[in-house]
Structure formats: structure tokens, C-alpha cells
Amino acid sequence: MEVSFTTLPREKSLSILPMATTNLNRILPTARISLAGFSHTPMPTFASITQAQAKGMPASQSRLDQPDRFPKLKKFPFHEGKEVEEIIKEMIKVKDEPKIKYLDIEKGGGDTVTDLKKKVRIHFDFYDSNQNRKHGNWQNGQKRRPEKIKLCKHKLGKGFEKGIQGMREGGIRRIVVPPEYSYEDVEGSGVFDVELLEVHPSMSCKVRKIFFK
């Protein structure tokens, strides 16, 4: 049996010796298949990508680094003064945890964080009560890389997961947390500044919720 493949600009043939014991050889002693006009498309050339893109977290500029655009970010809630007192009055208490307060610096317009069965993509900073930045996803002298966090399992503390509820994609929120709900390895009260980029359901969090109610 001879099978012929035609490519441009010339024809190449592949010969296969017949096997007398097969039904195919008894029914089709010879066969010829021609793929006229067959053309070959070269593989695309892949552009080089940065290390951040390779990790699925492209480097980007955060609005948390632009306090001139958002003056309320400059008014730290543990400072003294009339302006700060006014900001504190604007803060909203979390319904089931009144010790946790938040202020929407800018309200988003996308999907909402509605429960702990979500995963979020954020920029964030965490400050102690003296306004020392202790944690965050900033990079010294570089653009930030968004942080991916599952709300069912993380190290940011109960204050973060409760304070982010109701936040919408595109929003910026300041969350004030008491010592018992602070960042996992920080003693005392603290402040989260959060820019919410994306909200998605998390299958692993849904499963975790079922087995660890």
C-alpha cells in the first residue's frame, strides 16, 4: 500500500509494505491519498516576557502610591488633629465586629467581595499605629506586583478579611483593625490600605467551607 502526501512545491511519498494477513490488504490492495495544495504554517515566534509576567502577576502601578490623587490617604487615623478626627467620623464600623472600621477612599464599580469563598487580587500596605509600614506588596524602587489571596486561608488576619467585605473591584479602602484582629505577626492595632483589582470565586475555599464550618 502506498500513501502519498503532496506538499508545495514538490510531492513526497511514504511507502508502507503490505501485510498479507490484514483485512485491509485484502480489501484495499493499494491506496493513494493526495493532499493537493497542502501548505505548512510556521510556528509563531514567542515574544520575551518579564519574570513578573511569567508568574502571572504583571508588574503594575498602584494608586496606593499616589497620595496626591487621594488626599485621604495622607490622613493617618492614629494621628492627632481636626482633619484626622473628621476622617475617623466618616469611618464605618463592620456590622458584626464594631472594633473594625473602614473608609472607602474610592468606591469601585466591579464585582463585590461577598463572603470568604473568594480569591482576590490586590495591592496592599499594612501600617502599625505609628505609621511604620510593616507589610505590603511594594518593591523597593520598582513597581508593585499584585498579590493573590484566598480569603479562606491567608496571613493578613481577621481584620483584613472582615474589613474587605462589601468592597468592589476598582476600589480603594482603608481598614483600621484592633490588636486581636491585626496582621498575623504584628502586635497592636494597625491599618490596611487596600486596592482591589479583581474578585473571583475560589473552589478550594468553597470546599474548605463545607468541611471546616
Secondary structure, DSSP 4 states (H G I P E B T S, - for coil): -EEEEEBSSSEEEEE----TTSHHHHH-S------TTB--PPPPPPPP--HHHHTT---B--GGG-TTT-GGGGS-TTS-SHHHHHHHHHPEEETTEEEEEEEEEE---S-B--SSSEEEEEEEEEEETT--EEEES-BTTB-B-PEEEETTB-SS-HHHHHHTTT-BTT-EEEEEE-GGGS-TT--S-EEEEEEEEEEEE-HHHHHHHHH--
